[in-house]
Amino acid sequence: MNQLKILVEAATLYYQLDYSQQEIAHKLGISRPTVSRLLQQAKQKGIVKIGIFDPIEDAVTLAEEIKQRFELNHCMIVSVASSDDQLIKSSLGKAAAHYLYDTVNDGDIIGVTWGTTLHQVAVHMKQKYVRDVKVVQLNGGVSYSETNTYAAEILNEIGKAFYTTPHFLPLPAIVDQAVVKQTIVADRHIQSVLQLSEKANIAIFTVGEFSEQSTLIRAGYFSKEDMAILNEKGAVGDICSRVFDKDGRICHPSLNDRTIGIELNKFKEKEKRILVAGGMNKVAGTYGALQGRYPNVLIIDQFSAKALLEMSQE
């Protein structure tokens, strides 16, 4: 066996197939010290090139690119081991809970949405003693869904974390007619919750995907006519049940008029608008939200972040 061939074989067995040096020695019929010398030579001759990937440095670089591209105040990239949806949500939930803990101070008003991503934030919250903090629901919920939206649990857990009783919006996300909405929101109790949501200086929210898996679609909130319009207008996702396109523009104004909760343009008035979103199924919606300038803080996994950058370059 010539020298080059034995160098390549030893390096392949060791670096790619995870053989021990003793196993390589036995397989090739040479001594273990000879194997060690061969591996050293393989590196010297450039047959083996060893690089170190620093996920922390990569995340910092990626976060800065996202921050600059979408004009954010802050971007946090959460490194996850795989693109598994549940793992991503759990990892994002932990990171967002820490961020919210560090962010909230005396007198803050926190506006919160619902959904499985926000539920992971809520379950990872730790208690922080602060005074005069309020927690308020930003949009109506879902009266029936095969997927638990955790609206009550989220509000209760975040309220408990900051030693306050939350303000609920116990209403459907969308009603059939604008006049019905007008009647509902005219109630003084509902008015007080909606006004509090507009006063919130911190909003923490996620993006709903626009697909057959969407909670709003599965709950039957959209008629066939609504779906036809939303598809025609290129709907990509929703925030607070308000559906928008890839540029962040409301797709269906009359549907928007039947939606109960904070208006998207009110988000831009808030000091901190924290979007927590991850998973490839939410990339299009996240991109639309960023194009609409609804968040100024983004907490996202590295897979989705890279896809966002690629989408922005198309």
LINQUIRA-V850732 format. One line per field, one symbol per residue. ss: DSSP state (H for helix, E for strand, L for the rest). phi: phi as a letter, one per 30 degrees, with the letter a starting at -180 (. if undefined). psi: psi as a letter, one per 40 degrees, with the letter a starting at -180 (. if undefined). A space follows every 50 residues. Layout:
ss: ???
phi: ???
psi: ???
//
This chain:
ss: LLHHHHHHHHHHHHHHLLLLHHHHHHHHLLLHHHHHHHHHHHHHLLLLLL LLLLHHHHHHHHHHHHHHHLLLLEEEEELLLLLLHHHHHHHHHHHHHHHH HHHLLLLLEEEELLLHHHHHHHHLLLLLLLLLLEEEELELELLLLLLLLL HHHHHHHHHHHLLLLLELLLLELELLLHHHHHHHHLLHHHHHHHHHHHHL LEEEELLEELLLLLHHHHLLLLLHHHHHHHHHLLLLEEELLEEELLLLLE LLHHHHLLELELLHHHHHHLLEEEEELLLHHHHHHHHHHHHLLLLLEEEE EHHHHHHHHHHHHL
phi: .ddddddddddddddcciddddddeddcibddedeedddddddddidcbc ccccddddddddddddeddchcdabcccdcdaddeddddddddddddddd edddbeidcccbcbkddddddddcdcdbdbchdbbbddbdccdbadcdch eddddddddddchbcdcccdbddbcdbdddeeddddddddedddddddde cbbbabcddcaddeeddddidcdddedddddddieblbbhicdbcdcice dbeddddccckddddddddddbbcccaajddcddddddddddidcbbbcb ddddddddddddcd
psi: hiddddddddddddddefiidddddddefiidddddddddddddeedhhh ihhhdddddddddddddddefidihhhhhidiehdddddddddddddddd dddhiheihhhiaiidddddddeeiihhhiifiihihdiiahdhidhhef dddddddddddffihihiggiidhididddddddeehdddddddddddeh ehhhiahhigaeehddddefdhidddddddddefheaihfehhiaeeehh dgddddeehhaiideddeeidhghhhiiideedddddddddefdiehhhi iddddddddddee.
//
